[in-house]
Amino acid sequence: MTKGLAGNFAVIYLNNKGLKLAEKILNFFPSAKVYKLNQVEIKDLWEEVPAIVFIMATGIVVRCIAPLIKDKKKDPGVLVIDEEGSHVIPLLGGHQGGANELAKTISYLINAKPVITTSSDLNNLPALDLWIERCQLLVKNDAHLPKIMSNFVENKKVKIYINSDAIHLPLYSEYFEVCTNSKEAHLVITNRKLEECEDKLILIPRNLILGVGLHDWITYDEIEEAVKGTFDEEGLYFEALKGVATIDRKANNPVLRDFCQKHKLELYSFKVEDLSKVESVSKSDIVEKRIGVSSVCEQSAIFASKGRLLVTKRVFKNLTIAVAESPYYVKGKIYVVGIGPGNMDLITPKAIKALREADIIIGYKTYIQQVEALIKDKKTFAYSMTEEVKRAKLAIDLALKGMIVAVVSGGDPGIYGMAGLILEIISQNNLNITVEIIPGVSAFNSASALVGAPIMNDFVCISLSDRLTPWEEIEKRLEHSAKADFVIVLYNPKSTKRTENLTKAKKIILNYRDGHTPVAIVKNANRNGQEIVLTILEDMDKYPVDMNTTLIIGNSQSFVYKNFLITPRGYKRKYEEEYRIIGSVVG
């Protein structure tokens, strides 16, 4: 939702102190560009970037941007940060320009305080204008919007009337109250004109489909007059029209195409065999004999809308039209976010963006705590260790209601994480949900980097937890991996209930590998309480380990040099001469 969170914003500094802070911001937003203060540069950037972050005094910024301010819907968001990095102020475009959201995000990342002045944010309320934009609703009488927003801030509730059960929107139950009577409502969401709602804020969903049958010689004015006249007579908003549907042989009519282009309408065309699957209300034997369907306009409207007919066939001199209503959904989304070890230095910019865009955060309580600084203003659902299915089902349920949900997963979500479970449930229930999986730094990446280069050659990851995988299968995997001389990474080596699995694994591997094979034991990699031990295979179960510990067991070529565990890739065998030259120079 927030334009600046894509990272392609500009950061402008005044002096070396400001440059250091700009570089700190760049650590989290590598796509951002940094510039030294220059009025010509600012003028060019004003038309190019979604947001500009100034690191300097507010007065300087005001004087620089004053001549450039034109339209709040088009101007970039403008933020000001003091050179100490203590406060982040969204100066311009708080909602429309995304400055408030960007200010919060930067503040949480650099440990500053966001200075927000918009009423909805100050009262921890969703911004109505952004919600309207998210739902892609057209505002019919926007003069009422400031009054409605003011009332919302004062009463912490907004009453909504929706005139059709075909319209489904993401509603925040604690803030939005759905009314059965339009007279009680502040907002009316409707595709039909309602006389009693003239003093309300009218929001129009584009969910009407016009079905058309026409003669080749029809004129543009005939279509325009017939369609608009019908919408007026039926009390429908023309603005609610989303598209025009017809039989394929009429879809290339230039007048019909001009009508769609002028009003920015989608044009749908269908074959006879498709339309014949739909039952029409008004039937014509003559049309059916000549074309193959009984009512082109009705059947096209119904087939394209996948909904219900609102206006049955209207016959004009060279035209027949019908109107159908489509189900109107705001599509939700699930981000499955890998947060890595939970250290802000090792979380990706894409993960930050997903967490900030989400309406709701779901996850294991420890992972929620690890990114708490970044999601402190978000609604969260924290679960215990064995409640993965509950997490997945809640995320799916909320996404089906139009919410943007982020499910946080430690390390990488595709490696013993939440990605597979969520996709399994979606596939089993044949659901249409947008899912984006955001990769993260996995435990084996973190552990490997801390101890050198132990997985430079082929390796396998095996979890010793038999809660979901039978121990017999784990034993087979251990045996075949050891026999094939893979470097072996062990996850979940021991829990309070599973105390012997690591020793069992050691015995299996010792059947194929020397007892002095080097092993790295890394606990809490890149987290508080980090511990690193370099030992050997026959001793690896003598050290305290837990579910936050990763073990890396070398292959037959692995060795230890100083504090590094190294597994050769094979370069020395191929480039032995170069190795000797390098050795002589270094020596």
Secondary structure, DSSP 8 states (H G I E B T S, - for coil): --GGGGS--EEEESSHHHHHHHHHHHHH-TT-EEEE--HHHHHHHHTT-SEEEEES-HHHHHHHHGGG---TTTS-EEEEE-TTS-EEEEEE-SSTT-HHHHHHHHHHHHT-EE----HHHHTT---HHHHHHHTT-EES-GGGHHHHHHHHHHHS-EEEEES-TTEE----TTTEEE-SSGGG-SEEE-SB--GGGTTSEEEE---EEEEEEE-TT--HHHHHHHHHHHHHHHTB-GGGEEEEEEEGGGTT-HHHHHHHHHTT-EEEEE-HHHHTTS--SS--HHHHHHHSSS-HHHHHHHHHHTSEEEEEEEE-SSEEEEEEE--EE---EEEEEE-BTS-GGGS-HHHHHHHHH-SEEEEEHHHHHHTGGGSTTSEEEEE-TT-HHHHHHHHHHHHHTT-EEEEEESB-TTSSSSHHHHHHHHHHTT---EEEEE----HHHHHHHHHEETTSS-EEEEE--TTTS-HHHHHHHHHHHHHTT-EEEEES---SS--SHHHHHHHHHHTTS-TT-EEEEEESTTSTT-EEEEEEGGGGGGS---TTEEEEE--TT-EEETTEEE---SHHHH-HHHHHHHHHHH-
